[in-house]
Amino acid sequence: MKWFEESEFYCTCGKCGLGFESMDKGLVEDLDLARGFAGVSFNLNSSIRCVERNERIGGSLTSSHLDGYAVDIECLSSFDRYRILCGLIEVGFSRIGISKTFIHADNDPNKSRTVVWYY
């Protein structure tokens, strides 16, 4: 990986030990490529989550974060939002959620492709 450290992919519960090794390798590779295309930092708010952490933050019972197929990228400006979206789309991400403060990207093979939603 050129743009990320393995430590950025750990569950933030601080107890379960889930981390980089539990992430989908294709997602991580594509995310690293997208960061290069975007030309702006990708600060991860969330990546893999244990069930406890997912419940604590009100995540979906079928969240792609639970299986290591998703990340949430901090996004606080319209410029960064545009650049992040461009990078994600350039490398082929087609499951994207847009929030006021983050962008969700996932490659979950068990869910509908080519969807964009907002929070």
N, CA, C and O atoms as a Tinker XYZ file with bonds, in Angstrom:
   476  protein
     1  N      0.842000   -1.189000    0.000000    73     2
     2  CA     0.000000    0.000000    0.000000    64     1     3
     3  C      0.880000    1.243000    0.000000    63     2     4     5
     4  O      1.874000    1.333000    0.721000    81     3
     5  N      0.492000    2.165000   -0.808000    73     3     6
     6  CA     1.247000    3.406000   -0.902000    64     5     7
     7  C      0.701000    4.476000    0.043000    63     6     8     9
     8  O      1.480000    5.239000    0.614000    81     7
     9  N     -0.604000    4.547000    0.217000    73     7    10
    10  CA    -1.223000    5.675000    0.897000    64     9    11
    11  C     -1.774000    5.370000    2.289000    63    10    12    13
    12  O     -2.230000    6.286000    2.973000    81    11
    13  N     -1.746000    4.139000    2.719000    73    11    14
    14  CA    -2.354000    3.770000    4.005000    64    13    15
    15  C     -1.393000    2.937000    4.844000    63    14    16    17
    16  O     -0.470000    2.306000    4.331000    81    15
    17  N     -1.639000    2.958000    6.134000    73    15    18
    18  CA    -0.962000    2.070000    7.082000    64    17    19
    19  C     -1.967000    1.007000    7.513000    63    18    20    21
    20  O     -3.164000    1.286000    7.589000    81    19
    21  N     -1.505000   -0.186000    7.791000    73    19    22
    22  CA    -2.404000   -1.257000    8.229000    64    21    23
    23  C     -3.215000   -0.844000    9.452000    63    22    24    25
    24  O     -4.368000   -1.249000    9.597000    81    23
    25  N     -2.628000   -0.049000   10.322000    73    23    26
    26  CA    -3.302000    0.365000   11.564000    64    25    27
    27  C     -4.566000    1.181000   11.311000    63    26    28    29
    28  O     -5.423000    1.265000   12.191000    81    27
    29  N     -4.701000    1.780000   10.141000    73    27    30
    30  CA    -5.889000    2.577000    9.826000    64    29    31
    31  C     -7.130000    1.719000    9.623000    63    30    32    33
    32  O     -8.242000    2.244000    9.572000    81    31
    33  N     -6.956000    0.420000    9.507000    73    31    34
    34  CA    -8.064000   -0.472000    9.204000    64    33    35
    35  C     -8.572000   -1.253000   10.424000    63    34    36    37
    36  O     -9.360000   -2.185000   10.268000    81    35
    37  N     -8.136000   -0.890000   11.620000    73    35    38
    38  CA    -8.573000   -1.615000   12.806000    64    37    39
    39  C     -9.931000   -1.142000   13.303000    63    38    40    41
    40  O    -10.274000    0.036000   13.202000    81    39
    41  N    -10.698000   -2.086000   13.843000    73    39    42
    42  CA   -11.975000   -1.753000   14.486000    64    41    43
    43  C    -11.684000   -0.791000   15.627000    63    42    44    45
    44  O    -10.712000   -0.969000   16.361000    81    43
    45  N    -12.517000    0.219000   15.776000    73    43    46
    46  CA   -12.269000    1.249000   16.779000    64    45    47
    47  C    -12.867000    0.927000   18.148000    63    46    48    49
    48  O    -12.885000    1.790000   19.025000    81    47
    49  N    -13.353000   -0.295000   18.346000    73    47    50
    50  CA   -13.879000   -0.656000   19.666000    64    49    51
    51  C    -12.757000   -0.743000   20.694000    63    50    52    53
    52  O    -12.977000   -0.538000   21.888000    81    51
    53  N    -11.548000   -1.050000   20.216000    73    51    54
    54  CA   -10.400000   -1.142000   21.108000    64    53    55
    55  C    -10.271000   -2.462000   21.843000    63    54    56    57
    56  O     -9.374000   -2.620000   22.670000    81    55
    57  N    -11.155000   -3.418000   21.557000    73    55    58
    58  CA   -11.130000   -4.686000   22.286000    64    57    59
    59  C    -11.062000   -5.930000   21.406000    63    58    60    61
    60  O    -10.419000   -6.913000   21.776000    81    59
    61  N    -11.713000   -5.901000   20.253000    73    59    62
    62  CA   -11.919000   -7.139000   19.486000    64    61    63
    63  C    -10.685000   -7.612000   18.726000    63    62    64    65
    64  O    -10.531000   -8.811000   18.490000    81    63
    65  N     -9.809000   -6.698000   18.342000    73    63    66
    66  CA    -8.609000   -7.067000   17.608000    64    65    67
    67  C     -8.785000   -7.218000   16.110000    63    66    68    69
    68  O     -7.828000   -7.545000   15.408000    81    67
    69  N    -10.000000   -6.983000   15.602000    73    67    70
    70  CA   -10.197000   -7.050000   14.153000    64    69    71
    71  C     -9.421000   -5.927000   13.485000    63    70    72    73
    72  O     -9.388000   -4.799000   13.976000    81    71
    73  N     -8.802000   -6.248000   12.364000    73    71    74
    74  CA    -8.014000   -5.229000   11.697000    64    73    75
    75  C     -7.768000   -5.531000   10.242000    63    74    76    77
    76  O     -8.581000   -6.166000    9.571000    81    75
    77  N     -6.632000   -5.067000    9.767000    73    75    78
    78  CA    -6.264000   -5.136000    8.363000    64    77    79
    79  C     -6.441000   -6.536000    7.784000    63    78    80    81
    80  O     -6.943000   -6.690000    6.670000    81    79
    81  N     -6.034000   -7.546000    8.530000    73    79    82
    82  CA    -6.098000   -8.913000    8.030000    64    81    83
    83  C     -7.528000   -9.384000    7.766000    63    82    84    85
    84  O     -7.736000  -10.365000    7.051000    81    83
    85  N     -8.513000   -8.692000    8.337000    73    83    86
    86  CA    -9.924000   -9.041000    8.136000    64    85    87
    87  C    -10.574000   -8.256000    6.999000    63    86    88    89
    88  O    -11.722000   -8.516000    6.638000    81    87
    89  N     -9.845000   -7.303000    6.441000    73    87    90
    90  CA   -10.383000   -6.495000    5.346000    64    89    91
    91  C    -10.294000   -7.257000    4.021000    63    90    92    93
    92  O     -9.372000   -8.046000    3.815000    81    91
    93  N    -11.244000   -7.019000    3.137000    73    91    94
    94  CA   -11.194000   -7.576000    1.804000    64    93    95
    95  C     -9.997000   -6.962000    1.072000    63    94    96    97
    96  O     -9.878000   -5.740000    0.985000    81    95
    97  N     -9.127000   -7.801000    0.554000    73    95    98
    98  CA    -7.897000   -7.314000   -0.080000    64    97    99
    99  C     -8.189000   -6.488000   -1.333000    63    98   100   101
   100  O     -7.483000   -5.519000   -1.614000    81    99
   101  N     -9.213000   -6.860000   -2.080000    73    99   102
   102  CA    -9.578000   -6.080000   -3.267000    64   101   103
   103  C    -10.022000   -4.680000   -2.903000    63   102   104   105
   104  O     -9.694000   -3.719000   -3.598000    81   103
   105  N    -10.770000   -4.560000   -1.810000    73   103   106
   106  CA   -11.210000   -3.236000   -1.354000    64   105   107
   107  C    -10.007000   -2.381000   -0.993000    63   106   108   109
   108  O     -9.928000   -1.219000   -1.391000    81   107
   109  N     -9.076000   -2.944000   -0.247000    73   107   110
   110  CA    -7.900000   -2.195000    0.189000    64   109   111
   111  C     -7.063000   -1.760000   -1.016000    63   110   112   113
   112  O     -6.611000   -0.616000   -1.075000    81   111
   113  N     -6.856000   -2.655000   -1.967000    73   111   114
   114  CA    -6.079000   -2.306000   -3.163000    64   113   115
   115  C     -6.753000   -1.195000   -3.959000    63   114   116   117
   116  O     -6.101000   -0.239000   -4.379000    81   115
   117  N     -8.069000   -1.326000   -4.165000    73   115   118
   118  CA    -8.793000   -0.293000   -4.921000    64   117   119
   119  C     -8.830000    1.033000   -4.175000    63   118   120   121
   120  O     -8.750000    2.096000   -4.791000    81   119
   121  N     -8.949000    0.976000   -2.871000    73   119   122
   122  CA    -8.960000    2.200000   -2.064000    64   121   123
   123  C     -7.622000    2.927000   -2.178000    63   122   124   125
   124  O     -7.582000    4.153000   -2.282000    81   123
   125  N     -6.541000    2.177000   -2.157000    73   123   126
   126  CA    -5.213000    2.766000   -2.287000    64   125   127
   127  C     -5.056000    3.428000   -3.665000    63   126   128   129
   128  O     -4.506000    4.524000   -3.770000    81   127
   129  N     -5.539000    2.764000   -4.706000    73   127   130
   130  CA    -5.499000    3.355000   -6.050000    64   129   131
   131  C     -6.359000    4.611000   -6.123000    63   130   132   133
   132  O     -5.952000    5.616000   -6.705000    81   131
   133  N     -7.553000    4.551000   -5.529000    73   131   134
   134  CA    -8.468000    5.704000   -5.547000    64   133   135
   135  C     -7.843000    6.906000   -4.864000    63   134   136   137
   136  O     -8.000000    8.037000   -5.326000    81   135
   137  N     -7.141000    6.671000   -3.773000    73   135   138
   138  CA    -6.471000    7.767000   -3.054000    64   137   139
   139  C     -5.460000    8.443000   -3.966000    63   138   140   141
   140  O     -5.343000    9.669000   -3.961000    81   139
   141  N     -4.738000    7.668000   -4.736000    73   139   142
   142  CA    -3.772000    8.236000   -5.670000    64   141   143
   143  C     -4.433000    9.083000   -6.744000    63   142   144   145
   144  O     -3.939000   10.161000   -7.076000    81   143
   145  N     -5.532000    8.613000   -7.285000    73   143   146
   146  CA    -6.264000    9.377000   -8.301000    64   145   147
   147  C     -6.878000   10.650000   -7.716000    63   146   148   149
   148  O     -6.902000   11.690000   -8.374000    81   147
   149  N     -7.369000   10.568000   -6.494000    73   147   150
   150  CA    -8.072000   11.700000   -5.887000    64   149   151
   151  C     -7.143000   12.871000   -5.590000    63   150   152   153
   152  O     -7.541000   14.025000   -5.747000    81   151
   153  N     -5.941000   12.600000   -5.173000    73   151   154
   154  CA    -5.007000   13.675000   -4.860000    64   153   155
   155  C     -5.300000   14.391000   -3.553000    63   154   156   157
   156  O     -4.769000   15.473000   -3.305000    81   155
   157  N     -6.145000   13.794000   -2.714000    73   155   158
   158  CA    -6.419000   14.337000   -1.373000    64   157   159
   159  C     -6.354000   13.179000   -0.377000    63   158   160   161
   160  O     -6.504000   12.017000   -0.754000    81   159
   161  N     -6.133000   13.502000    0.872000    73   159   162
   162  CA    -6.039000   12.466000    1.905000    64   161   163
   163  C     -7.357000   11.731000    2.080000    63   162   164   165
   164  O     -8.430000   12.323000    1.960000    81   163
   165  N     -7.269000   10.447000    2.363000    73   163   166
   166  CA    -8.422000    9.638000    2.746000    64   165   167
   167  C     -8.236000    9.285000    4.218000    63   166   168   169
   168  O     -7.496000    8.357000    4.545000    81   167
   169  N     -8.900000   10.016000    5.102000    73   167   170
   170  CA    -8.861000    9.709000    6.532000    64   169   171
   171  C    -10.048000    8.801000    6.837000    63   170   172   173
   172  O    -11.201000    9.199000    6.672000    81   171
   173  N     -9.758000    7.582000    7.281000    73   171   174
   174  CA   -10.812000    6.604000    7.518000    64   173   175
   175  C    -11.460000    6.798000    8.881000    63   174   176   177
   176  O    -10.795000    6.736000    9.915000    81   175
   177  N    -12.767000    7.034000    8.866000    73   175   178
   178  CA   -13.542000    7.111000   10.114000    64   177   179
   179  C    -13.897000    5.721000   10.612000    63   178   180   181
   180  O    -13.996000    5.485000   11.816000    81   179
   181  N    -14.088000    4.806000    9.671000    73   179   182
   182  CA   -14.529000    3.461000   10.014000    64   181   183
   183  C    -14.104000    2.502000    8.918000    63   182   184   185
   184  O    -14.152000    2.835000    7.734000    81   183
   185  N    -13.689000    1.315000    9.316000    73   183   186
   186  CA   -13.412000    0.256000    8.348000    64   185   187
   187  C    -14.088000   -1.007000    8.876000    63   186   188   189
   188  O    -15.312000   -1.034000    9.001000    81   187
   189  N    -13.327000   -2.043000    9.186000    73   187   190
   190  CA   -13.956000   -3.247000    9.735000    64   189   191
   191  C    -14.558000   -2.914000   11.101000    63   190   192   193
   192  O    -14.001000   -2.127000   11.866000    81   191
   193  N    -15.701000   -3.525000   11.388000    73   191   194
   194  CA   -16.341000   -3.340000   12.688000    64   193   195
   195  C    -16.731000   -4.691000   13.258000    63   194   196   197
   196  O    -17.183000   -5.576000   12.531000    81   195
   197  N    -16.554000   -4.844000   14.555000    73   195   198
   198  CA   -17.105000   -6.010000   15.228000    64   197   199
   199  C    -18.599000   -5.749000   15.453000    63   198   200   201
   200  O    -19.060000   -4.613000   15.335000    81   199
   201  N    -19.338000   -6.787000   15.770000    73   199   202
   202  CA   -20.780000   -6.661000   15.975000    64   201   203
   203  C    -21.069000   -5.654000   17.094000    63   202   204   205
   204  O    -21.985000   -4.841000   16.975000    81   203
   205  N    -20.297000   -5.708000   18.170000    73   203   206
   206  CA   -20.518000   -4.796000   19.302000    64   205   207
   207  C    -20.358000   -3.336000   18.882000    63   206   208   209
   208  O    -21.200000   -2.499000   19.205000    81   207
   209  N    -19.292000   -3.037000   18.173000    73   207   210
   210  CA   -19.054000   -1.658000   17.719000    64   209   211
   211  C    -20.153000   -1.214000   16.748000    63   210   212   213
   212  O    -20.649000   -0.090000   16.837000    81   211
   213  N    -20.524000   -2.087000   15.837000    73   211   214
   214  CA   -21.565000   -1.768000   14.869000    64   213   215
   215  C    -22.886000   -1.454000   15.571000    63   214   216   217
   216  O    -23.573000   -0.500000   15.203000    81   215
   217  N    -23.242000   -2.247000   16.576000    73   215   218
   218  CA   -24.471000   -1.998000   17.335000    64   217   219
   219  C    -24.379000   -0.680000   18.095000    63   218   220   221
   220  O    -25.344000    0.084000   18.134000    81   219
   221  N    -23.222000   -0.410000   18.698000    73   219   222
   222  CA   -23.039000    0.796000   19.503000    64   221   223
   223  C    -23.244000    2.066000   18.686000    63   222   224   225
   224  O    -23.759000    3.058000   19.203000    81   223
   225  N    -22.844000    2.044000   17.412000    73   223   226
   226  CA   -22.982000    3.259000   16.597000    64   225   227
   227  C    -24.260000    3.261000   15.761000    63   226   228   229
   228  O    -24.492000    4.185000   14.981000    81   227
   229  N    -25.081000    2.240000   15.920000    73   227   230
   230  CA   -26.344000    2.188000   15.192000    64   229   231
   231  C    -26.203000    1.725000   13.758000    63   230   232   233
   232  O    -27.031000    2.071000   12.915000    81   231
   233  N    -25.169000    0.948000   13.461000    73   231   234
   234  CA   -24.966000    0.436000   12.107000    64   233   235
   235  C    -26.005000   -0.612000   11.738000    63   234   236   237
   236  O    -26.604000   -1.244000   12.608000    81   235
   237  N    -26.206000   -0.784000   10.469000    73   235   238
   238  CA   -27.141000   -1.772000    9.944000    64   237   239
   239  C    -26.724000   -3.181000   10.355000    63   238   240   241
   240  O    -25.534000   -3.478000   10.455000    81   239
   241  N    -27.700000   -4.039000   10.588000    73   239   242
   242  CA   -27.411000   -5.434000   10.923000    64   241   243
   243  C    -26.721000   -6.162000    9.768000    63   242   244   245
   244  O    -26.064000   -7.183000    9.972000    81   243
   245  N    -26.875000   -5.635000    8.568000    73   243   246
   246  CA   -26.241000   -6.228000    7.385000    64   245   247
   247  C    -25.116000   -5.341000    6.847000    63   246   248   249
   248  O    -24.785000   -5.406000    5.663000    81   247
   249  N    -24.539000   -4.526000    7.705000    73   247   250
   250  CA   -23.484000   -3.598000    7.300000    64   249   251
   251  C    -22.321000   -4.326000    6.629000    63   250   252   253
   252  O    -21.869000   -5.367000    7.107000    81   251
   253  N    -21.852000   -3.776000    5.540000    73   251   254
   254  CA   -20.690000   -4.329000    4.836000    64   253   255
   255  C    -19.408000   -4.152000    5.652000    63   254   256   257
   256  O    -18.408000   -4.818000    5.383000    81   255
   257  N    -19.430000   -3.264000    6.641000    73   255   258
   258  CA   -18.283000   -3.086000    7.533000    64   257   259
   259  C    -18.019000   -4.360000    8.342000    63   258   260   261
   260  O    -16.871000   -4.650000    8.679000    81   259
   261  N    -19.057000   -5.108000    8.650000    73   259   262
   262  CA   -18.918000   -6.310000    9.475000    64   261   263
   263  C    -18.072000   -7.379000    8.803000    63   262   264   265
   264  O    -17.449000   -8.196000    9.481000    81   263
   265  N    -18.045000   -7.379000    7.478000    73   263   266
   266  CA   -17.305000   -8.388000    6.727000    64   265   267
   267  C    -16.051000   -7.839000    6.053000    63   266   268   269
   268  O    -15.422000   -8.536000    5.257000    81   267
   269  N    -15.683000   -6.597000    6.366000    73   267   270
   270  CA   -14.462000   -6.017000    5.815000    64   269   271
   271  C    -14.579000   -5.544000    4.380000    63   270   272   273
   272  O    -13.577000   -5.402000    3.679000    81   271
   273  N    -15.820000   -5.297000    3.938000    73   271   274
   274  CA   -16.043000   -4.843000    2.566000    64   273   275
   275  C    -16.287000   -3.343000    2.461000    63   274   276   277
   276  O    -16.609000   -2.861000    1.375000    81   275
   277  N    -16.146000   -2.581000    3.558000    73   275   278
   278  CA   -16.520000   -1.167000    3.506000    64   277   279
   279  C    -15.596000   -0.289000    4.342000    63   278   280   281
   280  O    -14.982000   -0.728000    5.315000    81   279
   281  N    -15.527000    0.970000    3.917000    73   279   282
   282  CA   -14.851000    2.014000    4.688000    64   281   283
   283  C    -15.686000    3.286000    4.618000    63   282   284   285
   284  O    -16.449000    3.496000    3.676000    81   283
   285  N    -15.528000    4.126000    5.632000    73   283   286
   286  CA   -16.087000    5.470000    5.630000    64   285   287
   287  C    -14.910000    6.438000    5.635000    63   286   288   289
   288  O    -14.031000    6.362000    6.494000    81   287
   289  N    -14.904000    7.338000    4.677000    73   287   290
   290  CA   -13.813000    8.290000    4.492000    64   289   291
   291  C    -14.292000    9.662000    4.938000    63   290   292   293
   292  O    -15.299000   10.165000    4.441000    81   291
   293  N    -13.568000   10.270000    5.881000    73   291   294
   294  CA   -13.924000   11.609000    6.351000    64   293   295
   295  C    -13.946000   12.574000    5.175000    63   294   296   297
   296  O    -13.081000   12.537000    4.299000    81   295
   297  N    -14.960000   13.445000    5.177000    73   295   298
   298  CA   -15.088000   14.407000    4.095000    64   297   299
   299  C    -15.787000   15.651000    4.634000    63   298   300   301
   300  O    -16.975000   15.605000    4.952000    81   299
   301  N    -15.061000   16.758000    4.740000    73   299   302
   302  CA   -15.605000   17.957000    5.371000    64   301   303
   303  C    -15.727000   19.159000    4.443000    63   302   304   305
   304  O    -16.188000   20.220000    4.863000    81   303
   305  N    -15.314000   19.005000    3.170000    73   303   306
   306  CA   -15.451000   20.127000    2.236000    64   305   307
   307  C    -15.971000   19.621000    0.893000    63   306   308   309
   308  O    -15.803000   18.450000    0.553000    81   307
   309  N    -16.592000   20.499000    0.151000    73   307   310
   310  CA   -17.121000   20.114000   -1.156000    64   309   311
   311  C    -15.988000   19.769000   -2.120000    63   310   312   313
   312  O    -16.146000   18.891000   -2.968000    81   311
   313  N    -14.847000   20.450000   -1.999000    73   311   314
   314  CA   -13.691000   20.134000   -2.843000    64   313   315
   315  C    -13.231000   18.706000   -2.594000    63   314   316   317
   316  O    -13.057000   17.934000   -3.537000    81   315
   317  N    -13.030000   18.348000   -1.313000    73   315   318
   318  CA   -12.598000   16.988000   -0.985000    64   317   319
   319  C    -13.652000   15.967000   -1.403000    63   318   320   321
   320  O    -13.309000   14.898000   -1.907000    81   319
   321  N    -14.919000   16.283000   -1.202000    73   319   322
   322  CA   -16.002000   15.366000   -1.585000    64   321   323
   323  C    -15.913000   15.051000   -3.080000    63   322   324   325
   324  O    -16.014000   13.892000   -3.481000    81   323
   325  N    -15.730000   16.065000   -3.885000    73   323   326
   326  CA   -15.618000   15.878000   -5.328000    64   325   327
   327  C    -14.406000   15.005000   -5.676000    63   326   328   329
   328  O    -14.523000   14.051000   -6.445000    81   327
   329  N    -13.248000   15.337000   -5.107000    73   327   330
   330  CA   -12.020000   14.606000   -5.421000    64   329   331
   331  C    -12.122000   13.141000   -4.970000    63   330   332   333
   332  O    -11.715000   12.236000   -5.697000    81   331
   333  N    -12.665000   12.915000   -3.771000    73   331   334
   334  CA   -12.808000   11.545000   -3.264000    64   333   335
   335  C    -13.743000   10.749000   -4.164000    63   334   336   337
   336  O    -13.440000    9.615000   -4.535000    81   335
   337  N    -14.871000   11.339000   -4.511000    73   335   338
   338  CA   -15.815000   10.648000   -5.399000    64   337   339
   339  C    -15.176000   10.330000   -6.750000    63   338   340   341
   340  O    -15.344000    9.226000   -7.267000    81   339
   341  N    -14.450000   11.281000   -7.321000    73   339   342
   342  CA   -13.774000   11.044000   -8.599000    64   341   343
   343  C    -12.806000    9.866000   -8.496000    63   342   344   345
   344  O    -12.784000    8.998000   -9.369000    81   343
   345  N    -12.016000    9.838000   -7.438000    73   343   346
   346  CA   -11.060000    8.744000   -7.251000    64   345   347
   347  C    -11.745000    7.397000   -7.102000    63   346   348   349
   348  O    -11.322000    6.408000   -7.702000    81   347
   349  N    -12.800000    7.358000   -6.304000    73   347   350
   350  CA   -13.520000    6.102000   -6.090000    64   349   351
   351  C    -14.134000    5.581000   -7.385000    63   350   352   353
   352  O    -14.032000    4.393000   -7.693000    81   351
   353  N    -14.766000    6.464000   -8.137000    73   351   354
   354  CA   -15.414000    6.063000   -9.387000    64   353   355
   355  C    -14.370000    5.660000  -10.431000    63   354   356   357
   356  O    -14.585000    4.719000  -11.196000    81   355
   357  N    -13.253000    6.364000  -10.462000    73   355   358
   358  CA   -12.188000    6.066000  -11.430000    64   357   359
   359  C    -11.704000    4.619000  -11.313000    63   358   360   361
   360  O    -11.424000    3.982000  -12.328000    81   359
   361  N    -11.602000    4.099000  -10.102000    73   359   362
   362  CA   -11.097000    2.732000   -9.926000    64   361   363
   363  C    -12.206000    1.682000   -9.911000    63   362   364   365
   364  O    -11.929000    0.487000   -9.814000    81   363
   365  N    -13.456000    2.123000  -10.005000    73   363   366
   366  CA   -14.536000    1.156000  -10.149000    64   365   367
   367  C    -15.460000    0.951000   -8.977000    63   366   368   369
   368  O    -16.311000    0.063000   -9.024000    81   367
   369  N    -15.328000    1.743000   -7.918000    73   367   370
   370  CA   -16.299000    1.615000   -6.834000    64   369   371
   371  C    -17.673000    2.001000   -7.366000    63   370   372   373
   372  O    -17.824000    3.032000   -8.022000    81   371
   373  N    -18.658000    1.184000   -7.087000    73   371   374
   374  CA   -20.013000    1.463000   -7.576000    64   373   375
   375  C    -21.061000    1.342000   -6.479000    63   374   376   377
   376  O    -22.260000    1.359000   -6.758000    81   375
   377  N    -20.618000    1.221000   -5.249000    73   375   378
   378  CA   -21.504000    1.266000   -4.075000    64   377   379
   379  C    -20.982000    2.391000   -3.182000    63   378   380   381
   380  O    -20.009000    2.212000   -2.450000    81   379
   381  N    -21.634000    3.544000   -3.249000    73   379   382
   382  CA   -21.140000    4.740000   -2.566000    64   381   383
   383  C    -22.278000    5.409000   -1.811000    63   382   384   385
   384  O    -23.359000    5.632000   -2.357000    81   383
   385  N    -22.018000    5.725000   -0.545000    73   383   386
   386  CA   -22.966000    6.471000    0.275000    64   385   387
   387  C    -22.371000    7.818000    0.621000    63   386   388   389
   388  O    -21.192000    7.913000    0.959000    81   387
   389  N    -23.182000    8.863000    0.538000    73   387   390
   390  CA   -22.684000   10.219000    0.758000    64   389   391
   391  C    -23.378000   10.834000    1.969000    63   390   392   393
   392  O    -24.606000   10.874000    2.047000    81   391
   393  N    -22.580000   11.304000    2.896000    73   391   394
   394  CA   -23.053000   11.971000    4.104000    64   393   395
   395  C    -22.464000   13.377000    4.139000    63   394   396   397
   396  O    -21.601000   13.721000    3.331000    81   395
   397  N    -22.925000   14.159000    5.054000    73   395   398
   398  CA   -22.380000   15.515000    5.217000    64   397   399
   399  C    -20.920000   15.480000    5.670000    63   398   400   401
   400  O    -20.154000   16.392000    5.359000    81   399
   401  N    -20.530000   14.430000    6.406000    73   399   402
   402  CA   -19.187000   14.385000    6.981000    64   401   403
   403  C    -18.326000   13.205000    6.536000    63   402   404   405
   404  O    -17.162000   13.110000    6.925000    81   403
   405  N    -18.882000   12.310000    5.731000    73   403   406
   406  CA   -18.088000   11.178000    5.263000    64   405   407
   407  C    -18.664000   10.618000    3.967000    63   406   408   409
   408  O    -19.801000   10.904000    3.591000    81   407
   409  N    -17.836000    9.805000    3.291000    73   407   410
   410  CA   -18.263000    9.051000    2.119000    64   409   411
   411  C    -18.009000    7.578000    2.408000    63   410   412   413
   412  O    -16.902000    7.176000    2.765000    81   411
   413  N    -19.052000    6.792000    2.249000    73   411   414
   414  CA   -18.966000    5.348000    2.418000    64   413   415
   415  C    -18.651000    4.734000    1.057000    63   414   416   417
   416  O    -19.266000    5.094000    0.053000    81   415
   417  N    -17.697000    3.810000    1.024000    73   415   418
   418  CA   -17.387000    3.072000   -0.197000    64   417   419
   419  C    -17.296000    1.595000    0.157000    63   418   420   421
   420  O    -16.655000    1.221000    1.139000    81   419
   421  N    -17.943000    0.757000   -0.651000    73   419   422
   422  CA   -17.800000   -0.674000   -0.409000    64   421   423
   423  C    -17.853000   -1.459000   -1.708000    63   422   424   425
   424  O    -18.296000   -0.966000   -2.746000    81   423
   425  N    -17.388000   -2.691000   -1.615000    73   423   426
   426  CA   -17.386000   -3.601000   -2.762000    64   425   427
   427  C    -18.034000   -4.928000   -2.375000    63   426   428   429
   428  O    -17.611000   -5.986000   -2.843000    81   427
   429  N    -19.045000   -4.878000   -1.534000    73   427   430
   430  CA   -19.697000   -6.076000   -1.018000    64   429   431
   431  C    -20.296000   -6.887000   -2.177000    63   430   432   433
   432  O    -21.202000   -6.411000   -2.861000    81   431
   433  N    -19.796000   -8.101000   -2.396000    73   431   434
   434  CA   -20.278000   -8.903000   -3.528000    64   433   435
   435  C    -21.693000   -9.451000   -3.320000    63   434   436   437
   436  O    -22.306000   -9.966000   -4.255000    81   435
   437  N    -22.203000   -9.338000   -2.102000    73   435   438
   438  CA   -23.526000   -9.874000   -1.781000    64   437   439
   439  C    -24.630000   -8.833000   -1.845000    63   438   440   441
   440  O    -25.771000   -9.108000   -1.472000    81   439
   441  N    -24.295000   -7.633000   -2.319000    73   439   442
   442  CA   -25.280000   -6.555000   -2.367000    64   441   443
   443  C    -25.370000   -5.973000   -3.776000    63   442   444   445
   444  O    -24.504000   -6.205000   -4.619000    81   443
   445  N    -26.434000   -5.214000   -4.006000    73   443   446
   446  CA   -26.671000   -4.596000   -5.313000    64   445   447
   447  C    -25.473000   -3.756000   -5.744000    63   446   448   449
   448  O    -24.843000   -3.075000   -4.936000    81   447
   449  N    -25.184000   -3.824000   -7.025000    73   447   450
   450  CA   -24.099000   -3.031000   -7.605000    64   449   451
   451  C    -24.664000   -1.710000   -8.112000    63   450   452   453
   452  O    -25.880000   -1.535000   -8.181000    81   451
   453  N    -23.804000   -0.810000   -8.454000    73   451   454
   454  CA   -24.131000    0.482000   -9.062000    64   453   455
   455  C    -25.253000    1.211000   -8.327000    63   454   456   457
   456  O    -26.312000    1.482000   -8.893000    81   455
   457  N    -25.003000    1.521000   -7.069000    73   455   458
   458  CA   -25.942000    2.289000   -6.263000    64   457   459
   459  C    -25.204000    3.424000   -5.553000    63   458   460   461
   460  O    -24.056000    3.283000   -5.134000    81   459
   461  N    -25.892000    4.533000   -5.437000    73   459   462
   462  CA   -25.398000    5.666000   -4.651000    64   461   463
   463  C    -26.546000    6.091000   -3.760000    63   462   464   465
   464  O    -27.690000    6.183000   -4.207000    81   463
   465  N    -26.239000    6.349000   -2.497000    73   463   466
   466  CA   -27.274000    6.777000   -1.558000    64   465   467
   467  C    -26.735000    7.900000   -0.690000    63   466   468   469
   468  O    -25.532000    8.162000   -0.675000    81   467
   469  N    -27.619000    8.554000    0.022000    73   467   470
   470  CA   -27.188000    9.605000    0.949000    64   469   471
   471  C    -27.776000    9.325000    2.319000    63   470   472   473
   472  O    -28.787000    8.636000    2.457000    81   471
   473  N    -27.121000    9.876000    3.326000    73   471   474
   474  CA   -27.525000    9.681000    4.719000    64   473   475
   475  C    -28.218000   10.944000    5.197000    63   474   476
   476  O    -28.648000   11.014000    6.348000    81   475
